[in-house]
Amino acid sequence: MDSISKLLLDILEELKIEDLKKFQWHLTNSVEDDKRIPKSHLENTDRLDTVDKMVQKYDPDGASLLPCVLRSSVFIALCAEVRCLYCPVC
């Protein structure tokens, strides 16, 4: 597991299930059309699968993430909590 995937997993593991669902909603709804992850790809997914889908969709080598998703309030709060170096909005 690369460092971005590990970091994402660490952050998503801090989410309650309701917050994970909100975050997944941002992945399927609040990004550009070509960057959206189809809802069916996140249906019934856990945190590990969500990380895998994000890395596959946004950057095959895990080097970058989509800024629109990172702007979600849930992610910003978690970034501040863990002082994430990879988050461009922290």
Residue frames relative to the residue before (quaternion, step in Angstrom):
aa qw qx qy qz dx dy dz
M 1.0000 0.0000 0.0000 0.0000 0.00 0.00 0.00
D 0.3671 -0.7424 0.5144 0.2223 3.57 -0.75 1.03
S 0.7045 -0.4999 0.3004 0.4045 3.56 -1.25 0.32
I 0.6273 0.5216 -0.3499 0.4604 3.62 1.03 -0.69
S 0.6566 0.5056 -0.3122 0.4645 3.59 0.89 -0.90
K 0.6526 0.5122 -0.3076 0.4660 3.57 0.94 -0.87
L 0.6526 0.5107 -0.3081 0.4673 3.56 0.95 -0.88
L 0.6537 0.5046 -0.3125 0.4694 3.58 0.90 -0.88
L 0.6581 0.5034 -0.3134 0.4638 3.56 0.90 -0.88
D 0.6330 0.5288 -0.3347 0.4557 3.60 0.93 -0.83
I 0.6756 0.4868 -0.2915 0.4709 3.56 0.95 -0.87
L 0.6896 0.4790 -0.2924 0.4577 3.59 0.84 -0.93
E 0.6070 0.5580 -0.3577 0.4385 3.59 1.11 -0.51
E 0.6286 0.5270 -0.3320 0.4657 3.58 1.23 -0.32
L 0.5864 0.6022 -0.3607 0.4043 3.59 1.26 -0.28
K 0.4151 -0.6210 0.5973 0.2921 3.51 -1.21 0.63
I 0.6818 -0.5083 0.3286 0.4108 3.58 -1.17 0.45
E 0.6308 0.5312 -0.3381 0.4534 3.61 1.02 -0.75
D 0.6765 0.4842 -0.2855 0.4758 3.57 0.99 -0.84
L 0.6031 0.5374 -0.3534 0.4718 3.58 1.09 -0.64
K 0.6458 0.5128 -0.3183 0.4676 3.58 0.97 -0.80
K 0.6344 0.5144 -0.3280 0.4747 3.59 1.00 -0.76
F 0.6504 0.5117 -0.3148 0.4649 3.55 0.94 -0.87
Q 0.6564 0.4950 -0.3099 0.4776 3.58 0.95 -0.86
W 0.5853 0.5638 -0.3685 0.4514 3.59 1.09 -0.63
H 0.6420 0.5161 -0.3240 0.4653 3.58 0.96 -0.83
L 0.6454 0.5287 -0.3224 0.4472 3.59 1.00 -0.72
T 0.7557 0.3868 -0.2033 0.4878 3.58 1.08 -0.68
N 0.7979 0.3411 -0.1476 0.4745 3.61 1.15 -0.46
S 0.8183 0.3335 -0.1506 0.4432 3.57 0.76 -0.91
V 0.5911 0.5232 -0.3944 0.4705 3.57 1.03 0.74
E 0.6930 -0.4506 0.3432 0.4460 3.57 -1.27 0.21
D 0.6640 -0.5481 0.3364 0.3815 3.56 -1.11 0.73
D 0.7244 0.4417 -0.2637 0.4590 3.59 0.83 -0.90
K 0.6884 0.4583 -0.2776 0.4889 3.59 1.26 -0.19
R 0.4912 0.6679 -0.4357 0.3504 3.58 1.23 -0.14
I 0.3118 -0.6762 0.6278 0.2268 3.50 -1.20 0.63
P 0.4774 -0.6814 0.4586 0.3121 3.62 -0.68 0.98
K 0.5968 -0.6015 0.4025 0.3464 3.55 -1.02 0.85
S 0.6501 0.5353 -0.3266 0.4292 3.56 0.95 -0.81
H 0.6324 0.5400 -0.3362 0.4421 3.60 1.14 -0.50
L 0.7329 0.3787 -0.2286 0.5170 3.58 1.20 -0.45
E 0.4308 0.7101 -0.4550 0.3211 3.56 1.29 -0.05
N 0.8540 0.0112 -0.0619 0.5165 3.56 -0.80 1.08
T 0.4242 0.6966 -0.4796 0.3237 3.59 1.04 0.68
D 0.3689 -0.6976 0.5667 0.2370 3.51 -1.17 0.62
R 0.7590 -0.3812 0.2652 0.4565 3.57 -1.29 -0.13
L 0.6411 0.5313 -0.3221 0.4505 3.60 0.96 -0.85
D 0.6782 0.4821 -0.2890 0.4734 3.56 0.90 -0.92
T 0.6200 0.5430 -0.3402 0.4527 3.58 1.04 -0.74
V 0.6405 0.5080 -0.3176 0.4804 3.59 0.95 -0.85
D 0.6557 0.5160 -0.3150 0.4522 3.59 0.87 -0.91
K 0.6644 0.5000 -0.3023 0.4660 3.58 0.93 -0.88
M 0.6413 0.5239 -0.3269 0.4554 3.60 0.99 -0.79
V 0.6834 0.4794 -0.2920 0.4668 3.57 0.84 -0.95
Q 0.6434 0.5209 -0.3220 0.4594 3.59 0.98 -0.79
K 0.7207 0.4655 -0.2508 0.4483 3.58 0.88 -0.96
Y 0.8011 0.3657 -0.1693 0.4425 3.55 0.73 -1.05
D 0.7929 -0.1266 0.0898 0.5893 3.58 1.08 -0.53
P 0.4206 -0.7511 0.4459 0.2453 3.58 -0.43 1.17
D 0.7473 0.3690 -0.2441 0.4958 3.61 0.99 -0.62
G 0.5286 -0.6822 0.3844 0.3278 3.59 1.25 0.21
A 0.4426 0.7392 -0.4284 0.2724 3.60 1.22 0.24
S 0.8127 0.1189 -0.0705 0.5660 3.62 1.09 -0.45
L 0.2448 -0.7511 0.5970 0.1399 3.52 -1.31 0.37
L 0.5785 -0.6040 0.4247 0.3467 3.54 -1.18 0.43
P 0.4506 -0.7267 0.4470 0.2627 3.64 -0.56 1.13
C 0.6095 0.5628 -0.3710 0.4174 3.64 0.95 -0.70
V 0.6604 0.4908 -0.3033 0.4807 3.56 0.98 -0.81
L 0.6667 0.5215 -0.3058 0.4360 3.55 0.95 -0.86
R 0.6242 0.5549 -0.3403 0.4320 3.58 1.19 -0.41
S 0.4393 0.6842 -0.4821 0.3264 3.59 1.19 -0.08
S 0.5809 -0.6302 0.3898 0.3368 3.56 -0.95 0.87
V 0.6103 0.5515 -0.3519 0.4466 3.58 1.04 -0.71
F 0.6944 0.4750 -0.2827 0.4606 3.57 0.84 -0.97
I 0.6280 0.5367 -0.3387 0.4503 3.60 0.97 -0.80
A 0.6573 0.5093 -0.3114 0.4600 3.58 0.90 -0.89
L 0.6794 0.4796 -0.2945 0.4709 3.57 0.94 -0.84
C 0.6097 0.5436 -0.3539 0.4556 3.58 1.03 -0.72
A 0.6541 0.5062 -0.3149 0.4656 3.56 0.91 -0.87
E 0.6516 0.5382 -0.3122 0.4340 3.54 1.01 -0.83
V 0.7870 0.2974 -0.1645 0.5150 3.59 0.89 -0.85
R 0.3623 -0.7615 0.4606 0.2768 3.59 1.36 0.03
C 0.0329 0.8588 -0.5033 0.0895 3.49 0.88 1.13
L 0.3515 -0.7559 0.5214 0.1819 3.58 -0.73 1.08
Y 0.6852 0.5134 -0.2795 0.4344 3.57 1.14 -0.55
C 0.6032 0.5847 -0.3541 0.4110 3.57 1.21 -0.31
P 0.3459 -0.7856 0.4752 0.1934 3.61 -0.47 1.16
V 0.6916 0.4768 -0.2936 0.4562 3.61 1.18 -0.25
C 0.5322 0.6347 -0.4082 0.3838 3.59 1.25 0.00
